[in-house]
Amino acid sequence: MMMVWDRDEQGLTTIGGRLEANETLEAGLDREVMEEAGLLLADDRIPFAAWYWESTDTYTVWFLAKVNTMVQMPEGFEKTGCVIMNFETAIQMIMRLEGMGERVEIIRRARILAEQG
């Protein structure tokens, strides 16, 4: 499990973002993980959770993905570093920071998928 440091919000968060104009979901995922964590992902990606936000007419999609390569993070973005941990540590840390919520449940689902193979 990887989380990134958000310079503006001053906290650890999961990797994420929004699609740019005419960008595919795959291209957006590749761009966001490079910008926020300096990662090149393998082709194995499993979407495992999604929901619709009526207020913004947008979707949030969570992926479990394998990392091919870790490279130097680009400079000038809002994320400035990353922390790698096991799923249980991530759950404990998020519960301490945010309490029980959707992000904890998402990470629990990711752990189950990761353990399956």
C-alpha positions in Angstrom: 0.0 0.0 0.0 1.4 3.4 -0.9 0.2 6.8 0.3 1.6 10.2 -0.7 2.3 13.4 1.2 0.1 16.3 0.1 2.1 19.5 0.5 -1.0 21.7 0.4 -3.2 19.7 2.7 -0.2 18.7 5.0 -1.2 15.1 5.2 -0.9 11.6 3.8 -3.5 10.6 1.3 -4.2 7.9 -1.3 -3.1 8.6 -4.9 -5.9 10.1 -7.1 -7.1 12.8 -9.3 -9.3 13.8 -12.1 -9.3 13.0 -15.8 -8.2 15.7 -18.2 -10.1 16.6 -21.3 -10.5 13.6 -23.7 -8.2 11.4 -21.4 -9.0 7.7 -21.0 -9.3 6.2 -17.6 -6.1 4.2 -18.2 -4.1 7.3 -19.4 -5.4 9.3 -16.4 -4.4 6.6 -14.0 -0.9 6.4 -15.5 -0.5 10.2 -15.4 -1.8 10.6 -11.8 0.4 7.9 -10.3 3.5 9.4 -12.1 2.7 12.9 -10.9 1.9 11.9 -7.3 4.2 9.0 -6.6 6.7 8.6 -9.5 5.3 5.2 -10.4 5.1 3.3 -13.7 2.3 0.7 -13.4 2.1 -2.8 -14.8 -0.8 -3.6 -17.2 -2.5 -5.6 -14.4 -5.1 -3.2 -13.0 -8.3 -4.2 -11.2 -11.0 -1.7 -10.6 -12.6 -2.8 -7.4 -14.8 0.0 -6.1 -16.7 2.9 -7.7 -19.4 5.4 -6.8 -21.2 8.3 -8.4 -21.2 11.8 -7.0 -24.5 13.4 -7.9 -23.4 16.8 -6.8 -20.5 17.0 -9.3 -21.8 14.4 -11.9 -18.6 12.5 -11.6 -17.4 9.0 -10.6 -14.7 7.8 -8.2 -13.0 4.6 -9.3 -10.5 2.7 -7.1 -7.9 0.4 -8.7 -5.6 -2.2 -7.3 -2.4 -2.1 -9.5 1.0 -3.6 -9.6 4.0 -1.3 -9.9 6.5 -1.9 -12.7 9.0 0.8 -11.8 9.5 3.6 -9.3 11.2 6.7 -10.7 12.0 10.1 -9.4 8.8 12.1 -8.8 8.4 15.1 -11.1 8.9 18.4 -9.3 6.3 21.1 -9.0 3.3 19.0 -8.2 1.3 19.0 -5.0 2.6 15.7 -3.8 6.1 15.7 -2.5 6.8 12.2 -1.2 5.4 8.7 -0.6 5.3 6.1 2.1 5.0 2.4 1.5 3.3 0.2 4.1 1.3 -2.9 4.5 -2.5 -2.8 4.4 -3.0 -3.2 8.1 -0.7 -0.2 8.9 -2.5 1.9 6.3 -5.9 1.0 7.9 -4.6 1.8 11.4 -3.1 5.1 10.3 -6.2 6.3 8.4 -8.5 5.3 11.3 -6.2 7.3 13.6 -6.3 10.4 11.3 -9.9 10.2 9.9 -11.7 7.7 12.0 -13.8 4.8 10.5 -14.9 5.7 7.0 -15.1 4.9 3.3 -11.3 5.0 2.8 -10.8 2.3 5.5 -13.4 0.1 3.8 -11.7 0.6 0.4 -8.3 -0.4 1.7 -9.8 -3.5 3.4 -11.3 -4.5 0.0 -7.9 -3.9 -1.7 -6.2 -6.1 0.9 -8.6 -8.9 0.2 -8.0 -8.7 -3.5 -4.2 -8.5 -3.1 -4.3 -11.6 -0.9 -6.2 -13.5 -3.6 -3.4 -13.1 -6.0 
